[in-house]
Amino acid sequence: MVGAPTAEYMPAMKCVSARFDFYDKDDVVFLIQPLGLRSPQEVFAIIARYYPSERVPAKTRFLVEELLKGSRAESEDWASGRLGAADHIFRKFASSL
């Protein structure tokens, strides 16, 4: 029997293994958006269900916090799908310049 990963396991796995390049960030956004996650704490709670804290690298915390920081209005637009993943990442990048 072959099992399929759950909708929660996929973003947890991707966050833990993610590199800081554009594609991994985009993948993480794509995977957490349908779950309606709006804060880093919500994402970390899902990660903790599948990975013990000692197996979660610091880069995961930085990635999740970077993706979910910003104005409340932008976060709500992103979570509701009004702001696409690429737009969200571009705005995050542009605001850091």
Secondary structure, DSSP 8 states (H G I E B T S, - for coil): ------TTHHHHHHHHH--SSHHHHHHHHHHHGGGT--SHHHHHHHHHHHS-GGGS-HHHHHHHHHHH-S-HHHHHHHHHTSS-HHHHHHHHHHHT-
